[in-house]
Amino acid sequence: MVADPSIESRVCPHAEWHDRFDMTAPAFGDDFDEIAVDLVEHCPVARTVDGEYVVSRYADVKRVLLESDLFSSGTGIRGKNYFPKSEEMLRPNEMDQPEHAWLRHSWDRFFTKEAIAVHESEIRRIIDGLIDTFLADGEVDLVAQFADPLSCRSFCQAVANMPVEDMPFLQRAFQAALTAGSMQERTENWIATHQYVSRFLEQRRSEPRRDDIVDAILHFEYPDGRPFSMGERASALMQVTAAGLVTTGAVVTGAVYHLASHPEDRDRLVSDRSLIPRAIEEFLRIFVPAPMVGRRLTGDTELAGVRMTKGDFVWYNLGGANRDPAVIDRPEVVDLYRESNRHLTFATGRHRCLGPEFARMNIRVALEQFLDRVPDFQIQPGFQPHFEAGMTRRMTSLPLTFDAPGSR
């Protein structure tokens, strides 16, 4: 840290975030990219308003992710005062070994490439159906009419077999719980999601098995014989549901926003679909849907030259890591031809995201169909993007116009 704050403020455009990092601040969502770049360059270890640590450089974030015995998830990943607490921890994210591995491995088979591929034709049909609803209008709010409904329908139909009609409510509640509003607002929405998921699980207990992830949660038992309560089962379904409903759509929105802002990149993807896989990795790197997660130290250590003690809470900033020039060449540039992309959007180590193949497939099919059917689109004049952010980050709307070719 720089001793003289007056000097620091002249050198660092976001110096106030170095020792007053605040995910509840109104500027956090819209200024996140600039803040992340500033922290990587000037402040590898910041402090929150509650005295917790924030690490942003790639090497430091990766160390926190890989050393999961020292940087523990088992006492919670949500920090002190930012996000709603519940009696039940989020399973398996807020678990250490061996419990984390036991539960996570019971889900692995649902997220293999082979298992995901089975759902591609259905998700493509869902996407075409969404495009049909606005294609003749010549305009669309991509978030409300495409990205958000896609996340709802692909998740509930392909993964959880949950009622499609309930997904918009659940999506809005999770978004509110993880980002905007007061702590009371976030807590109320967190409780609402828990109540819904608990009721849904009770209903499914009385129905024939479908051999889906919900059944895997309902019938999971610890190998050592300890009970796995219904509260824990509800928290496990909350974990996978929140991940399914509030992340992929944020990347789809970011991708289309970039393509609308950079028509030369849009035209490249329209004419050469082989670029889409690399483009997806760039969009994942830039538009990180869950940028801030935390761990608690189980012992003393030193990180980026800062001494930390047992019990300290450390947030890791995936958005900062993805913009670290020590690892990513020209990190400020969205490069559709980037060959080496070591982004940490899906994290790494034992707690790496379970569903990267599902996310990539959804983003790929969404881009393929959108570019096929709406190849020439623009952002409505005067639009300025606004982001809600916290543990997750999302653009709240994206109004586009295009020449209406008529629906299929």
One Martini backbone bead per residue (centre of mass of N, CA, C, O) as a GRO file, in nm:
protein
  408
    1MET     BB    1   0.100   0.034   0.017
    2VAL     BB    2   0.045   0.371   0.006
    3ALA     BB    3   0.105   0.617   0.231
    4ASP     BB    4   0.007   0.853   0.033
    5PRO     BB    5  -0.310   0.928  -0.069
    6SER     BB    6  -0.256   1.169  -0.264
    7ILE     BB    7  -0.068   1.011  -0.449
    8GLU     BB    8  -0.249   0.768  -0.509
    9SER     BB    9  -0.487   0.927  -0.648
   10ARG     BB   10  -0.309   1.020  -0.893
   11VAL     BB   11  -0.218   0.726  -0.990
   12CYS     BB   12  -0.502   0.601  -0.893
   13PRO     BB   13  -0.831   0.598  -0.997
   14HIS     BB   14  -0.908   0.363  -0.749
   15ALA     BB   15  -0.788   0.406  -0.448
   16GLU     BB   16  -1.040   0.366  -0.255
   17TRP     BB   17  -1.033   0.039  -0.305
   18HIS     BB   18  -0.782  -0.053  -0.136
   19ASP     BB   19  -0.936   0.018   0.174
   20ARG     BB   20  -1.268   0.030   0.045
   21PHE     BB   21  -1.394  -0.229  -0.036
   22ASP     BB   22  -1.735  -0.236  -0.203
   23MET     BB   23  -1.999  -0.439  -0.314
   24THR     BB   24  -2.239  -0.217  -0.233
   25ALA     BB   25  -2.159  -0.016  -0.424
   26PRO     BB   26  -2.290   0.146  -0.693
   27ALA     BB   27  -2.008   0.130  -0.872
   28PHE     BB   28  -1.927  -0.172  -0.892
   29GLY     BB   29  -2.061  -0.268  -1.154
   30ASP     BB   30  -1.968  -0.045  -1.368
   31ASP     BB   31  -1.645  -0.035  -1.245
   32PHE     BB   32  -1.512  -0.315  -1.230
   33ASP     BB   33  -1.295  -0.322  -1.452
   34GLU     BB   34  -1.128  -0.079  -1.350
   35ILE     BB   35  -1.077  -0.186  -1.067
   36ALA     BB   36  -0.933  -0.447  -1.144
   37VAL     BB   37  -0.697  -0.316  -1.295
   38ASP     BB   38  -0.595  -0.143  -1.059
   39LEU     BB   39  -0.532  -0.376  -0.862
   40VAL     BB   40  -0.330  -0.527  -1.034
   41GLU     BB   41  -0.129  -0.280  -1.060
   42HIS     BB   42  -0.144  -0.143  -0.737
   43CYS     BB   43  -0.327  -0.379  -0.553
   44PRO     BB   44  -0.295  -0.703  -0.465
   45VAL     BB   45  -0.396  -0.611  -0.160
   46ALA     BB   46  -0.695  -0.555  -0.036
   47ARG     BB   47  -0.952  -0.379   0.155
   48THR     BB   48  -1.228  -0.387   0.319
   49VAL     BB   49  -1.464  -0.234   0.517
   50ASP     BB   50  -1.424  -0.514   0.709
   51GLY     BB   51  -1.109  -0.623   0.669
   52GLU     BB   52  -1.091  -0.776   0.424
   53TYR     BB   53  -0.957  -0.953   0.162
   54VAL     BB   54  -0.815  -0.874  -0.178
   55VAL     BB   55  -0.742  -1.065  -0.464
   56SER     BB   56  -0.618  -1.015  -0.827
   57ARG     BB   57  -0.389  -1.178  -0.907
   58TYR     BB   58  -0.334  -1.460  -1.065
   59ALA     BB   59  -0.135  -1.610  -0.871
   60ASP     BB   60  -0.302  -1.556  -0.611
   61VAL     BB   61  -0.569  -1.679  -0.696
   62LYS     BB   62  -0.458  -1.961  -0.764
   63ARG     BB   63  -0.358  -2.026  -0.482
   64VAL     BB   64  -0.628  -2.016  -0.337
   65LEU     BB   65  -0.760  -2.240  -0.511
   66LEU     BB   66  -0.542  -2.475  -0.460
   67GLU     BB   67  -0.525  -2.410  -0.133
   68SER     BB   68  -0.792  -2.550   0.026
   69ASP     BB   69  -0.680  -2.608   0.315
   70LEU     BB   70  -0.601  -2.309   0.380
   71PHE     BB   71  -0.837  -2.211   0.183
   72SER     BB   72  -1.148  -2.216   0.306
   73SER     BB   73  -1.504  -2.316   0.249
   74GLY     BB   74  -1.646  -2.444   0.515
   75THR     BB   75  -1.734  -2.138   0.648
   76GLY     BB   76  -1.757  -1.981   0.382
   77ILE     BB   77  -1.801  -1.752   0.071
   78ARG     BB   78  -1.954  -1.453   0.178
   79GLY     BB   79  -1.864  -1.327   0.421
   80LYS     BB   80  -1.978  -1.091   0.650
   81ASN     BB   81  -2.190  -0.839   0.500
   82TYR     BB   82  -2.297  -0.901   0.196
   83PHE     BB   83  -2.452  -1.180   0.244
   84PRO     BB   84  -2.665  -1.406   0.298
   85LYS     BB   85  -2.750  -1.604   0.560
   86SER     BB   86  -2.757  -1.951   0.661
   87GLU     BB   87  -2.788  -2.244   0.816
   88GLU     BB   88  -2.718  -2.347   0.539
   89MET     BB   89  -2.487  -2.445   0.340
   90LEU     BB   90  -2.344  -2.445   0.044
   91ARG     BB   91  -2.385  -2.721  -0.176
   92PRO     BB   92  -2.039  -2.776  -0.218
   93ASN     BB   93  -1.890  -2.499  -0.180
   94GLU     BB   94  -1.932  -2.510   0.154
   95MET     BB   95  -1.681  -2.729   0.142
   96ASP     BB   96  -1.477  -2.977   0.239
   97GLN     BB   97  -1.276  -3.227   0.292
   98PRO     BB   98  -1.459  -3.500   0.172
   99GLU     BB   99  -1.750  -3.387   0.119
  100HIS     BB  100  -1.718  -3.244  -0.147
  101ALA     BB  101  -1.641  -3.494  -0.319
  102TRP     BB  102  -1.884  -3.671  -0.265
  103LEU     BB  103  -2.101  -3.482  -0.388
  104ARG     BB  104  -1.977  -3.402  -0.659
  105HIS     BB  105  -1.942  -3.695  -0.778
  106SER     BB  106  -2.259  -3.744  -0.791
  107TRP     BB  107  -2.269  -3.523  -1.051
  108ASP     BB  108  -2.072  -3.568  -1.293
  109ARG     BB  109  -2.252  -3.728  -1.510
  110PHE     BB  110  -2.424  -3.458  -1.591
  111PHE     BB  111  -2.130  -3.293  -1.708
  112THR     BB  112  -2.050  -3.424  -1.946
  113LYS     BB  113  -2.012  -3.414  -2.277
  114GLU     BB  114  -2.214  -3.642  -2.335
  115ALA     BB  115  -2.449  -3.538  -2.161
  116ILE     BB  116  -2.474  -3.257  -2.295
  117ALA     BB  117  -2.519  -3.338  -2.598
  118VAL     BB  118  -2.813  -3.444  -2.565
  119HIS     BB  119  -2.930  -3.127  -2.532
  120GLU     BB  120  -2.876  -2.953  -2.789
  121SER     BB  121  -3.136  -2.971  -2.963
  122GLU     BB  122  -3.325  -2.855  -2.747
  123ILE     BB  123  -3.176  -2.583  -2.709
  124ARG     BB  124  -3.206  -2.492  -3.001
  125ARG     BB  125  -3.513  -2.486  -2.992
  126ILE     BB  126  -3.539  -2.278  -2.768
  127ILE     BB  127  -3.389  -2.050  -2.912
  128ASP     BB  128  -3.573  -2.029  -3.160
  129GLY     BB  129  -3.826  -1.963  -2.997
  130LEU     BB  130  -3.723  -1.694  -2.884
  131ILE     BB  131  -3.669  -1.553  -3.155
  132ASP     BB  132  -3.963  -1.569  -3.263
  133THR     BB  133  -4.080  -1.349  -3.053
  134PHE     BB  134  -3.888  -1.094  -3.207
  135LEU     BB  135  -3.811  -1.094  -3.515
  136ALA     BB  136  -4.057  -0.907  -3.633
  137ASP     BB  137  -3.982  -0.632  -3.463
  138GLY     BB  138  -3.666  -0.519  -3.475
  139GLU     BB  139  -3.652  -0.578  -3.156
  140VAL     BB  140  -3.457  -0.611  -2.836
  141ASP     BB  141  -3.424  -0.737  -2.511
  142LEU     BB  142  -3.185  -0.953  -2.448
  143VAL     BB  143  -3.230  -1.016  -2.152
  144ALA     BB  144  -3.549  -1.051  -2.123
  145GLN     BB  145  -3.587  -1.225  -2.422
  146PHE     BB  146  -3.316  -1.428  -2.397
  147ALA     BB  147  -3.098  -1.481  -2.175
  148ASP     BB  148  -3.279  -1.541  -1.932
  149PRO     BB  149  -3.471  -1.759  -2.059
  150LEU     BB  150  -3.248  -1.951  -2.139
  151SER     BB  151  -3.145  -2.022  -1.857
  152CYS     BB  152  -3.410  -2.134  -1.754
  153ARG     BB  153  -3.478  -2.355  -1.973
  154SER     BB  154  -3.211  -2.514  -1.990
  155PHE     BB  155  -3.199  -2.593  -1.695
  156CYS     BB  156  -3.485  -2.717  -1.630
  157GLN     BB  157  -3.480  -2.924  -1.877
  158ALA     BB  158  -3.171  -3.045  -1.872
  159VAL     BB  159  -3.128  -3.081  -1.544
  160ALA     BB  160  -3.398  -3.046  -1.322
  161ASN     BB  161  -3.701  -3.065  -1.391
  162MET     BB  162  -3.838  -2.790  -1.372
  163PRO     BB  163  -4.067  -2.556  -1.372
  164VAL     BB  164  -4.081  -2.321  -1.609
  165GLU     BB  165  -4.285  -2.112  -1.473
  166ASP     BB  166  -4.078  -2.069  -1.211
  167MET     BB  167  -3.801  -1.948  -1.312
  168PRO     BB  168  -3.828  -1.639  -1.311
  169PHE     BB  169  -3.859  -1.611  -1.007
  170LEU     BB  170  -3.593  -1.754  -0.926
  171GLN     BB  171  -3.404  -1.570  -1.082
  172ARG     BB  172  -3.476  -1.301  -0.947
  173ALA     BB  173  -3.409  -1.391  -0.659
  174PHE     BB  174  -3.110  -1.456  -0.704
  175GLN     BB  175  -3.023  -1.184  -0.815
  176ALA     BB  176  -3.106  -1.024  -0.559
  177ALA     BB  177  -2.934  -1.190  -0.349
  178LEU     BB  178  -2.640  -1.138  -0.517
  179THR     BB  179  -2.678  -0.810  -0.546
  180ALA     BB  180  -2.906  -0.617  -0.503
  181GLY     BB  181  -2.963  -0.413  -0.249
  182SER     BB  182  -3.035  -0.479   0.052
  183MET     BB  183  -2.996  -0.698   0.298
  184GLN     BB  184  -3.297  -0.746   0.335
  185GLU     BB  185  -3.357  -0.807   0.040
  186ARG     BB  186  -3.161  -1.043   0.005
  187THR     BB  187  -3.274  -1.218   0.232
  188GLU     BB  188  -3.562  -1.250   0.129
  189ASN     BB  189  -3.475  -1.392  -0.137
  190TRP     BB  190  -3.324  -1.626  -0.010
  191ILE     BB  191  -3.565  -1.744   0.142
  192ALA     BB  192  -3.746  -1.788  -0.106
  193THR     BB  193  -3.562  -1.997  -0.244
  194HIS     BB  194  -3.557  -2.203  -0.014
  195GLN     BB  195  -3.859  -2.258  -0.002
  196TYR     BB  196  -3.898  -2.355  -0.288
  197VAL     BB  197  -3.690  -2.587  -0.291
  198SER     BB  198  -3.812  -2.746  -0.056
  199ARG     BB  199  -4.086  -2.801  -0.186
  200PHE     BB  200  -3.981  -2.942  -0.440
  201LEU     BB  201  -3.843  -3.181  -0.295
  202GLU     BB  202  -4.091  -3.293  -0.155
  203GLN     BB  203  -4.240  -3.357  -0.416
  204ARG     BB  204  -4.019  -3.546  -0.548
  205ARG     BB  205  -4.023  -3.773  -0.330
  206SER     BB  206  -4.324  -3.875  -0.442
  207GLU     BB  207  -4.184  -3.944  -0.706
  208PRO     BB  208  -4.060  -4.073  -0.960
  209ARG     BB  209  -3.778  -4.143  -1.091
  210ARG     BB  210  -3.535  -3.957  -1.330
  211ASP     BB  211  -3.226  -3.945  -1.320
  212ASP     BB  212  -3.133  -3.676  -1.187
  213ILE     BB  213  -3.004  -3.428  -0.992
  214VAL     BB  214  -3.233  -3.437  -0.790
  215ASP     BB  215  -3.207  -3.736  -0.721
  216ALA     BB  216  -2.912  -3.720  -0.631
  217ILE     BB  217  -2.980  -3.539  -0.388
  218LEU     BB  218  -3.206  -3.707  -0.248
  219HIS     BB  219  -2.999  -3.990  -0.246
  220PHE     BB  220  -2.779  -3.883  -0.086
  221GLU     BB  221  -2.491  -4.019   0.098
  222TYR     BB  222  -2.273  -4.059   0.327
  223PRO     BB  223  -2.024  -4.296   0.347
  224ASP     BB  224  -2.003  -4.270   0.684
  225GLY     BB  225  -2.331  -4.229   0.774
  226ARG     BB  226  -2.408  -3.958   0.776
  227PRO     BB  227  -2.636  -3.726   0.771
  228PHE     BB  228  -2.849  -3.583   0.507
  229SER     BB  229  -3.028  -3.325   0.507
  230MET     BB  230  -3.284  -3.140   0.380
  231GLY     BB  231  -3.134  -2.876   0.405
  232GLU     BB  232  -2.886  -2.968   0.243
  233ARG     BB  233  -3.040  -3.038  -0.013
  234ALA     BB  234  -3.145  -2.754  -0.066
  235SER     BB  235  -2.863  -2.619  -0.085
  236ALA     BB  236  -2.771  -2.785  -0.330
  237LEU     BB  237  -2.995  -2.687  -0.525
  238MET     BB  238  -2.932  -2.389  -0.496
  239GLN     BB  239  -2.653  -2.397  -0.615
  240VAL     BB  240  -2.724  -2.514  -0.903
  241THR     BB  241  -2.945  -2.306  -0.971
  242ALA     BB  242  -2.790  -2.044  -0.953
  243ALA     BB  243  -2.579  -2.121  -1.165
  244GLY     BB  244  -2.790  -2.168  -1.400
  245LEU     BB  245  -2.954  -1.874  -1.385
  246VAL     BB  246  -2.693  -1.633  -1.347
  247THR     BB  247  -2.453  -1.684  -1.575
  248THR     BB  248  -2.482  -1.747  -1.884
  249GLY     BB  249  -2.649  -1.494  -1.962
  250ALA     BB  250  -2.422  -1.288  -1.903
  251VAL     BB  251  -2.238  -1.385  -2.138
  252VAL     BB  252  -2.428  -1.353  -2.372
  253THR     BB  253  -2.469  -1.052  -2.336
  254GLY     BB  254  -2.170  -0.968  -2.359
  255ALA     BB  255  -2.122  -1.080  -2.640
  256VAL     BB  256  -2.338  -0.911  -2.792
  257TYR     BB  257  -2.233  -0.639  -2.705
  258HIS     BB  258  -1.962  -0.660  -2.844
  259LEU     BB  259  -2.070  -0.714  -3.135
  260ALA     BB  260  -2.233  -0.445  -3.149
  261SER     BB  261  -1.968  -0.264  -3.088
  262HIS     BB  262  -1.811  -0.481  -3.300
  263PRO     BB  263  -1.880  -0.543  -3.620
  264GLU     BB  264  -1.620  -0.687  -3.711
  265ASP     BB  265  -1.662  -0.932  -3.522
  266ARG     BB  266  -1.938  -1.013  -3.614
  267ASP     BB  267  -1.856  -1.068  -3.912
  268ARG     BB  268  -1.654  -1.289  -3.850
  269LEU     BB  269  -1.860  -1.491  -3.724
  270VAL     BB  270  -2.056  -1.507  -3.960
  271SER     BB  271  -1.822  -1.610  -4.172
  272ASP     BB  272  -1.663  -1.771  -3.911
  273ARG     BB  273  -1.745  -2.029  -3.699
  274SER     BB  274  -1.455  -2.130  -3.600
  275LEU     BB  275  -1.429  -1.879  -3.389
  276ILE     BB  276  -1.625  -1.930  -3.150
  277PRO     BB  277  -1.463  -2.084  -2.931
  278ARG     BB  278  -1.261  -1.850  -2.882
  279ALA     BB  279  -1.469  -1.633  -2.824
  280ILE     BB  280  -1.587  -1.759  -2.570
  281GLU     BB  281  -1.330  -1.734  -2.396
  282GLU     BB  282  -1.328  -1.426  -2.406
  283PHE     BB  283  -1.608  -1.378  -2.282
  284LEU     BB  284  -1.544  -1.523  -2.020
  285ARG     BB  285  -1.308  -1.339  -1.936
  286ILE     BB  286  -1.465  -1.060  -1.936
  287PHE     BB  287  -1.769  -1.185  -1.849
  288VAL     BB  288  -1.781  -1.243  -1.540
  289PRO     BB  289  -2.044  -1.386  -1.352
  290ALA     BB  290  -1.841  -1.478  -1.087
  291PRO     BB  291  -1.597  -1.278  -0.946
  292MET     BB  292  -1.677  -1.318  -0.623
  293VAL     BB  293  -1.489  -1.505  -0.385
  294GLY     BB  294  -1.435  -1.697  -0.077
  295ARG     BB  295  -1.197  -1.747   0.199
  296ARG     BB  296  -1.064  -1.924   0.488
  297LEU     BB  297  -0.822  -1.934   0.715
  298THR     BB  298  -0.640  -2.211   0.884
  299GLY     BB  299  -0.377  -2.024   0.871
  300ASP     BB  300  -0.082  -1.893   0.843
  301THR     BB  301   0.032  -1.632   0.604
  302GLU     BB  302   0.164  -1.529   0.278
  303LEU     BB  303   0.038  -1.267   0.049
  304ALA     BB  304   0.184  -1.054  -0.143
  305GLY     BB  305   0.346  -0.957   0.134
  306VAL     BB  306   0.106  -1.042   0.329
  307ARG     BB  307   0.006  -1.088   0.645
  308MET     BB  308  -0.177  -1.373   0.760
  309THR     BB  309  -0.442  -1.511   0.959
  310LYS     BB  310  -0.619  -1.705   1.125
  311GLY     BB  311  -0.957  -1.630   0.999
  312ASP     BB  312  -0.917  -1.491   0.756
  313PHE     BB  313  -1.062  -1.317   0.483
  314VAL     BB  314  -1.062  -1.413   0.123
  315TRP     BB  315  -1.089  -1.255  -0.171
  316TYR     BB  316  -1.143  -1.351  -0.512
  317ASN     BB  317  -1.056  -1.197  -0.835
  318LEU     BB  318  -1.136  -1.301  -1.145
  319GLY     BB  319  -1.135  -1.038  -1.310
  320GLY     BB  320  -0.842  -0.967  -1.246
  321ALA     BB  321  -0.697  -1.224  -1.340
  322ASN     BB  322  -0.810  -1.186  -1.646
  323ARG     BB  323  -0.622  -0.891  -1.643
  324ASP     BB  324  -0.334  -1.009  -1.633
  325PRO     BB  325  -0.034  -0.932  -1.800
  326ALA     BB  326   0.141  -1.175  -1.690
  327VAL     BB  327  -0.066  -1.380  -1.866
  328ILE     BB  328  -0.227  -1.171  -2.047
  329ASP     BB  329  -0.226  -1.061  -2.353
  330ARG     BB  330  -0.380  -0.792  -2.389
  331PRO     BB  331  -0.639  -0.783  -2.179
  332GLU     BB  332  -0.820  -0.539  -2.310
  333VAL     BB  333  -0.852  -0.739  -2.548
  334VAL     BB  334  -1.076  -0.872  -2.780
  335ASP     BB  335  -0.957  -1.187  -2.905
  336LEU     BB  336  -1.062  -1.413  -3.146
  337TYR     BB  337  -0.742  -1.533  -3.188
  338ARG     BB  338  -0.679  -1.646  -2.924
  339GLU     BB  339  -0.483  -1.920  -2.817
  340SER     BB  340  -0.411  -1.828  -2.518
  341ASN     BB  341  -0.651  -1.907  -2.246
  342ARG     BB  342  -0.614  -1.868  -1.883
  343HIS     BB  343  -0.870  -1.845  -1.754
  344LEU     BB  344  -1.076  -1.824  -1.425
  345THR     BB  345  -1.390  -1.842  -1.443
  346PHE     BB  346  -1.397  -2.164  -1.340
  347ALA     BB  347  -1.156  -2.189  -1.206
  348THR     BB  348  -0.974  -2.412  -0.976
  349GLY     BB  349  -0.951  -2.714  -0.868
  350ARG     BB  350  -1.173  -2.859  -0.654
  351HIS     BB  351  -1.379  -2.590  -0.713
  352ARG     BB  352  -1.446  -2.623  -0.984
  353CYS     BB  353  -1.658  -2.592  -1.208
  354LEU     BB  354  -1.905  -2.824  -1.312
  355GLY     BB  355  -2.039  -2.652  -1.594
  356PRO     BB  356  -1.864  -2.567  -1.857
  357GLU     BB  357  -1.996  -2.736  -2.089
  358PHE     BB  358  -2.278  -2.620  -2.058
  359ALA     BB  359  -2.205  -2.325  -2.102
  360ARG     BB  360  -2.066  -2.346  -2.378
  361MET     BB  361  -2.305  -2.465  -2.529
  362ASN     BB  362  -2.505  -2.235  -2.483
  363ILE     BB  363  -2.334  -2.010  -2.610
  364ARG     BB  364  -2.289  -2.132  -2.886
  365VAL     BB  365  -2.586  -2.172  -2.974
  366ALA     BB  366  -2.672  -1.882  -2.933
  367LEU     BB  367  -2.477  -1.759  -3.142
  368GLU     BB  368  -2.548  -1.923  -3.388
  369GLN     BB  369  -2.853  -1.845  -3.402
  370PHE     BB  370  -2.834  -1.540  -3.387
  371LEU     BB  371  -2.640  -1.500  -3.635
  372ASP     BB  372  -2.828  -1.642  -3.838
  373ARG     BB  373  -3.105  -1.460  -3.776
  374VAL     BB  374  -2.922  -1.190  -3.656
  375PRO     BB  375  -2.661  -1.053  -3.828
  376ASP     BB  376  -2.780  -0.738  -3.798
  377PHE     BB  377  -2.689  -0.544  -3.519
  378GLN     BB  378  -2.791  -0.284  -3.279
  379ILE     BB  379  -2.759  -0.036  -3.066
  380GLN     BB  380  -2.935   0.173  -2.913
  381PRO     BB  381  -2.945   0.490  -2.899
  382GLY     BB  382  -2.795   0.599  -2.586
  383PHE     BB  383  -2.688   0.350  -2.466
  384GLN     BB  384  -2.607   0.241  -2.124
  385PRO     BB  385  -2.456   0.027  -1.938
  386HIS     BB  386  -2.579  -0.184  -1.666
  387PHE     BB  387  -2.457  -0.316  -1.353
  388GLU     BB  388  -2.491  -0.589  -1.154
  389ALA     BB  389  -2.326  -0.652  -0.831
  390GLY     BB  390  -2.113  -0.910  -0.664
  391MET     BB  391  -2.079  -1.225  -0.690
  392THR     BB  392  -2.234  -1.121  -0.926
  393ARG     BB  393  -2.264  -1.032  -1.291
  394ARG     BB  394  -2.490  -0.802  -1.475
  395MET     BB  395  -2.671  -0.704  -1.731
  396THR     BB  396  -2.993  -0.553  -1.732
  397SER     BB  397  -2.968  -0.446  -2.039
  398LEU     BB  398  -3.023  -0.488  -2.422
  399PRO     BB  399  -3.091  -0.281  -2.675
  400LEU     BB  400  -3.201  -0.383  -2.999
  401THR     BB  401  -3.153  -0.356  -3.352
  402PHE     BB  402  -3.320  -0.472  -3.664
  403ASP     BB  403  -3.385  -0.639  -3.941
  404ALA     BB  404  -3.690  -0.774  -4.026
  405PRO     BB  405  -3.735  -1.096  -4.180
  406GLY     BB  406  -3.905  -1.283  -4.034
  407SER     BB  407  -4.045  -1.550  -3.937
  408ARG     BB  408  -4.048  -1.903  -3.967
   0.00000   0.00000   0.00000
